[in-house]
Amino acid sequence: MSNHQSPVFDLPSNPHRTLVFVKRIGLGILVFIALATVWRLSVNRVEADNLQQRNVASLQRSVIAVRSKPGESSRKIVLPASLRGNTETQIYARTNGYLSAWHKTIGDQVKKGDVLAVIDVPELEQELAQAHAAIAQIKVRLELAKSTLKRWKILKDTDSAIEQEFDEKRSAVLQAEADLATAEVNVKRLENIENYRRIVAPFSGVITRRNVDVGNLITEGSQELFALTQIDPLRLTVWVPQVYADDVKVGQDVTIKLVEAQGKTVSAKVDHVAGALDPVSRSRQVDVSLPNKDGKLLPGAYAEVSISIVGKTSPMVVPVNVLVIDQSGTHVVAVDAENRIAFRPVKLGRDFGREVEILDGIGASDVLVASPSDLLVEGEKVSVVETQKKSEEKAKEKPLAKS
């Protein structure tokens, strides 16, 4: 038989030692289980945190951010206008009759007091002749009354006249004098009407309309006969929007561009500025005076008036898709340093189509949200993707796609 024996564990022959050995083995197993449990819990916690972060990241909205750029602090606004005379009037008749002649027509230069037309009023001449005759009759009656009163005064001094009859003679003189004054006033009235037959120019200018011809029936105050315009200087009226209304001052230089001048401009000055805004158009009336000594500029012509506006603050220019307009007004959605949403009201300036000017409400360093969603709320944290970075990424992708 072979002396080889199967291996066996050599256990201590002492029972006490055996018990200590078993306890040590059990304690080691417990420590191992505890360490494994702690390790597993830490792994679970890390995985839970990662899952939570992934969930938060997946739930967090991404927004496309844009930045504003500075606009022009000094700008020019161009407003339409029409040339018109410094003084314009329509001339009407002050008497009834038929037009017997006209002496001025459209385009004629006239001076103050020039006769433009004459109205024929036959019945007026008869009335005036009758009034002169009435004056002559009253003068004869007055002379007789004075002579009679003089004789009665001699009789009264000698106590040969009755007091009542003397008073009647004196009253006849006073009555004749009153009738004479009335007749003279009537003659002056008719002479004034006679003067109204002659239509004269109230000021120097040019005839722009003539609406009557010889033989036309003229009715007092109901028909325009002529239109007269003073062409030097000319005047323009423009309506400045409310946003620029406070920046226009009397005496300010403006530039006027005329269509017939083929791009050439002329300089003028602001004469008057209205003291209030028009409640319908929300604009301010501004009158501009334009010299026209040679008379080449015609009233009624279209013109464009350029006014230089120097703003009190430098405006910012942003894309139009950053604006949010609702019941509370116009505002933009900004992202602060902690990537949180903030709604800011703004004051708009000029509209350039794809871009708009903001006069107040944002700064140069503000990050704005393009095409903001209606679901965004104040204070919400978002992830920001700037349009510049996106364009750079697309530019990098294009060469890769070609290769």
Steps between C-alpha positions, in 0.01 A plus 500: 500500500611849429582732784333796316201642694240760392558845650293600795470828681690502814264629758627589836459224730408747770126580492559851632732577213249359257229734630728805471589402147135466402415840652776667306376348178142613574614854590693522175193391307288764677754773428510394137120510476489844665762638264318353204173654621660845544659475158170400343314787671757753382477361147120524514519857627738602224277339239193669652673839492605447141146398409359805671744726321411337168131546577551864595707558189237336284221708660695831484401715200756620254473850363674672210667813626594813306677816602410858420724737311534875553296726276555854385469764772460765231259420221298660226129459459351559154141621488276579200367850446347728235615848411244772557498876502595694806156663474213349305147627463185458295335821379120533509260776394340738751212596269261343250515562125651389172870484422569772247879446466798317647853643484716223652509128435696194618875548521486882508709680758295761684571763760290601796206712381508391134155463343429138414143532366199732487138411579215685328212592739253729310248532783777615734569803283132592509487461877807721538349770275177484699692536825683810371166649397357431844794686656432801274131502604585479866751784470231724345258410776768566760577844360129590506463374854799702618370816332157453654650440843706819471186712431307334780787573738469875422128478570565314822742768617224761456243277671304479176530121453332213674745278688347181363538606138862610561582154639344339194720707265811411699400130496463518120863617473624216721294248303643625170857477634438138613352410162804651328740294714304184423501572128876563502563170679287323240702660222826385660359147528408496135838645404671219692286249315599681182864447594428128552427481128876516451667173610850594620801295620533502882878435479774451240527154349406284204156398376466120531130464408238698306149360519292771326457642151327800350122483538498262796241571767681587821338432837638663811726270706396172335742462208881506489616745235881478529762318707807705591828362638812671631789294360796662677564349742333162470390299798492128576314322777625164626370279779775365724421169681456515875824312570701785340268790583713640784818506289382758244568866586417838343788625283635151437649438154326247278571364152233493230519269200285586201401256228553750218845592633638155394644408838622847594412628844432844644536621856224655708416572861226401741269799552236372738445192715156413633455506876302174507468165324219416264288247698407310182841450338711539821732736314617861533453766234817673381503793252807552283575818301672470160628808307384520138628831365527383139153345511614172347346288774128450451243471778344156520819312407597188694810518719684291759620672815803354683530598867811413702409354839761478775381243753554536871608136526658254258233258373550126450412304186364144536331246269128546483437140615610580857191717557202372697183710469205421724243674717767630737687673218822437310787318671792265436615178669851524643730238658696610807842383620345190662321402178163598642217658304413869560228699320587865435272773361656705221434823310514463123657736249530463124400184316757381243307192387702206631644712779347749737641778712456490879534834676470381859479174695817303412877542514787410271597193705152348527435156347158482332291201398409471134143386424419438869250226580172581672586232761795696642439642846680756711800353685509173304848358444586418140793390290624765259613445143629814330433552130868580435610159632233326296615672183861399573396136550309501171800650325716216632248237394489618137866411414457157667192431292685594180797273587 
